[in-house]
Amino acid sequence: MTELLLVRHGESVWNREGRWQGHADPPLTDEGRRQARALADELAALDPVAVYSSDLVRARETAEIVAAPLGLGVKTTRDLREIDVGEWQGLTWAELESRYPDGVARHRDGIPGWKHGESQEHLGERVLSALRQIECEHPEERVVVVTHGGPLRTAAALAAGVSPREHRRRDPRLDHCAVVRVAFRDGELRGLD
């Protein structure tokens, strides 16, 4: 069994400002770095053998902080990026409600509200592919994977056998530096929490 410790990155500048990030690349705040250092202490006790990360700076910086006390480097992959939110990138909720009220209504119904971004299905395919690759490289080992809220929720939903929308209803809050434990068993992603 390959155990994956899926981690949401620490607080970024745009998280603090309430902006949709998608593939944008804002850095961590000082609070985000503090969150990552606290997480590093927790994860060190679990003795993971590798740390992987999205290539976006907020995830990569979180991963580097987590990896440092373990003496590990960080392997990055684009496939662990947040969902591409298209024209929503950089906007606040107030700006979205003003510019894209129909999209906001769709989003509240569990459907992506953006027209030029990525679908939930595509996100699921690329994240699962990335996690399978990590499993192949680390059979029977424990690995930290630092990503974003969308990919983490998607992987957790896949592991639970439910839709991301249903998973969000069951577990609406996902804090910065939250950890979700999943594993591949007989080729299937399963939850451990």
C-alpha positions as CSV (number, residue, x, y, z in Angstrom):
1,M,0.0,0.0,0.0
2,T,1.3,3.4,-0.9
3,E,0.1,6.1,1.5
4,L,-0.3,9.6,0.3
5,L,-0.5,12.5,2.7
6,L,-2.3,15.1,0.6
7,V,-1.7,18.6,1.9
8,R,-3.3,21.9,1.0
9,H,-0.8,24.7,0.7
10,G,-0.5,27.4,3.4
11,E,-2.3,30.7,3.2
12,S,-1.3,32.8,0.1
13,V,-1.5,36.5,-0.4
14,W,-4.6,36.1,-2.6
15,N,-6.3,33.7,-0.1
16,R,-5.9,36.6,2.4
17,E,-7.5,39.0,-0.1
18,G,-10.3,36.6,-1.0
19,R,-9.2,36.3,-4.7
20,W,-9.7,33.2,-6.9
21,Q,-6.3,31.9,-7.7
22,G,-6.5,29.0,-10.2
23,H,-3.2,28.9,-12.1
24,A,-2.1,32.3,-10.8
25,D,1.0,32.3,-8.7
26,P,0.8,34.5,-5.6
27,P,3.2,33.6,-2.8
28,L,2.5,32.6,0.8
29,T,1.8,35.1,3.5
30,D,3.9,35.1,6.7
31,E,0.9,33.2,8.2
32,G,1.1,30.6,5.4
33,R,4.8,30.1,6.2
34,R,3.9,29.7,9.9
35,Q,1.2,27.1,9.0
36,A,3.7,25.2,6.9
37,R,6.3,25.1,9.7
38,A,3.7,23.8,12.1
39,L,2.8,21.1,9.6
40,A,6.4,20.2,9.0
41,D,6.8,19.3,12.7
42,E,3.7,17.1,12.5
43,L,4.7,15.3,9.3
44,A,8.3,14.7,10.3
45,A,7.0,12.2,12.9
46,L,5.4,10.2,10.1
47,D,8.7,9.7,8.3
48,P,7.7,10.2,4.7
49,V,10.2,9.2,2.0
50,A,9.4,11.9,-0.5
51,V,7.7,15.2,-1.0
52,Y,5.9,16.2,-4.2
53,S,4.2,19.5,-5.0
54,S,2.3,21.5,-7.6
55,D,4.7,23.7,-9.5
56,L,2.8,26.9,-8.3
57,V,4.8,28.9,-5.7
58,R,2.3,28.7,-2.9
59,A,2.3,24.9,-2.9
60,R,6.0,24.6,-3.8
61,E,7.0,26.9,-0.9
62,T,4.8,25.0,1.5
63,A,6.4,21.7,0.3
64,E,10.0,23.1,0.7
65,I,9.2,24.1,4.3
66,V,7.8,20.6,5.0
67,A,10.7,18.8,3.3
68,A,13.5,20.8,5.0
69,P,13.5,19.0,8.4
70,L,13.2,15.7,6.6
71,G,16.3,16.4,4.5
72,L,14.3,15.8,1.4
73,G,14.1,17.7,-1.9
74,V,10.8,18.6,-3.6
75,K,9.6,17.1,-6.9
76,T,7.2,19.4,-8.7
77,T,4.6,18.5,-11.3
78,R,2.1,20.7,-13.2
79,D,-0.6,18.1,-12.9
80,L,-1.0,18.9,-9.2
81,R,-2.0,22.5,-9.9
82,E,-5.3,24.1,-8.8
83,I,-8.2,23.9,-11.2
84,D,-8.0,26.5,-14.0
85,V,-10.8,29.0,-13.2
86,G,-10.4,30.9,-16.5
87,E,-11.8,34.4,-16.4
88,W,-12.5,34.2,-12.6
89,Q,-8.8,34.2,-11.8
90,G,-7.8,37.2,-9.6
91,L,-11.4,38.2,-8.9
92,T,-13.1,38.5,-5.5
93,W,-16.6,37.1,-4.8
94,A,-18.0,40.7,-5.0
95,E,-16.4,41.1,-8.4
96,L,-17.7,37.8,-9.6
97,E,-21.2,38.5,-8.5
98,S,-21.1,41.8,-10.3
99,R,-19.5,40.5,-13.6
100,Y,-20.7,36.9,-13.8
101,P,-24.0,36.4,-11.8
102,D,-25.0,33.4,-14.0
103,G,-21.7,31.8,-13.4
104,V,-21.9,32.4,-9.7
105,A,-25.4,30.7,-9.7
106,R,-24.0,27.7,-11.5
107,H,-21.1,27.5,-9.1
108,R,-23.4,27.5,-6.1
109,D,-25.2,24.6,-7.8
110,G,-21.9,22.7,-7.9
111,I,-21.1,23.4,-11.5
112,P,-18.0,25.4,-12.5
113,G,-19.2,29.0,-13.2
114,W,-16.3,29.9,-15.5
115,K,-16.6,29.5,-19.2
116,H,-12.9,29.5,-20.2
117,G,-11.4,27.4,-17.5
118,E,-11.1,23.7,-16.7
119,S,-13.8,21.2,-16.0
120,Q,-14.1,19.2,-12.8
121,E,-13.7,16.0,-14.9
122,H,-10.4,17.1,-16.4
123,L,-9.1,18.2,-13.0
124,G,-9.9,14.7,-11.6
125,E,-8.2,12.9,-14.5
126,R,-5.0,14.9,-14.3
127,V,-4.8,14.7,-10.5
128,L,-5.5,10.9,-10.4
129,S,-2.8,10.5,-13.1
130,A,-0.3,12.4,-11.1
131,L,-1.1,10.4,-7.9
132,R,-0.8,7.1,-9.8
133,Q,2.6,8.1,-11.1
134,I,3.7,8.9,-7.5
135,E,2.4,5.5,-6.4
136,C,4.5,3.8,-9.2
137,E,7.6,5.6,-8.0
138,H,7.0,4.8,-4.3
139,P,5.4,1.4,-3.9
140,E,4.7,0.5,-0.3
141,E,6.0,3.9,1.0
142,R,4.5,7.1,2.6
143,V,4.7,10.3,0.5
144,V,3.7,13.9,1.1
145,V,1.9,15.6,-1.8
146,V,1.3,19.3,-1.5
147,T,-1.4,20.7,-3.7
148,H,-4.4,23.0,-3.6
149,G,-8.0,22.9,-2.4
150,G,-9.5,21.8,-5.7
151,P,-7.2,18.8,-6.4
152,L,-7.2,17.8,-2.7
153,R,-11.0,17.8,-2.6
154,T,-11.2,15.9,-5.9
155,A,-8.7,13.2,-4.7
156,A,-10.6,12.9,-1.4
157,A,-13.9,12.5,-3.3
158,L,-12.4,9.9,-5.6
159,A,-11.0,8.0,-2.6
160,A,-14.5,8.1,-0.9
161,G,-16.3,7.1,-4.0
162,V,-18.4,10.2,-4.2
163,S,-18.6,13.3,-6.4
164,P,-16.6,16.4,-5.5
165,R,-19.9,18.2,-5.0
166,E,-21.1,15.5,-2.5
167,H,-17.7,15.6,-0.7
168,R,-17.9,19.3,-0.3
169,R,-21.4,19.0,1.3
170,R,-20.1,16.4,3.7
171,D,-16.9,18.3,4.6
172,P,-17.3,22.0,3.6
173,R,-14.2,23.4,5.3
174,L,-10.7,22.7,4.1
175,D,-8.1,24.7,6.1
176,H,-4.7,25.7,4.9
177,C,-2.2,23.0,5.5
178,A,-5.0,20.5,6.1
179,V,-3.9,16.9,5.5
180,V,-6.0,14.2,3.9
181,R,-4.7,10.6,4.1
182,V,-5.3,8.3,1.1
183,A,-3.7,5.2,-0.2
184,F,-3.7,3.0,-3.3
185,R,-4.9,-0.5,-2.5
186,D,-5.1,-3.0,-5.4
187,G,-4.8,-0.1,-7.8
188,E,-7.7,1.9,-6.3
189,L,-7.5,5.2,-4.4
190,R,-9.0,4.8,-1.0
191,G,-9.4,7.1,2.0
192,L,-7.6,6.4,5.3
193,D,-9.2,9.0,7.5
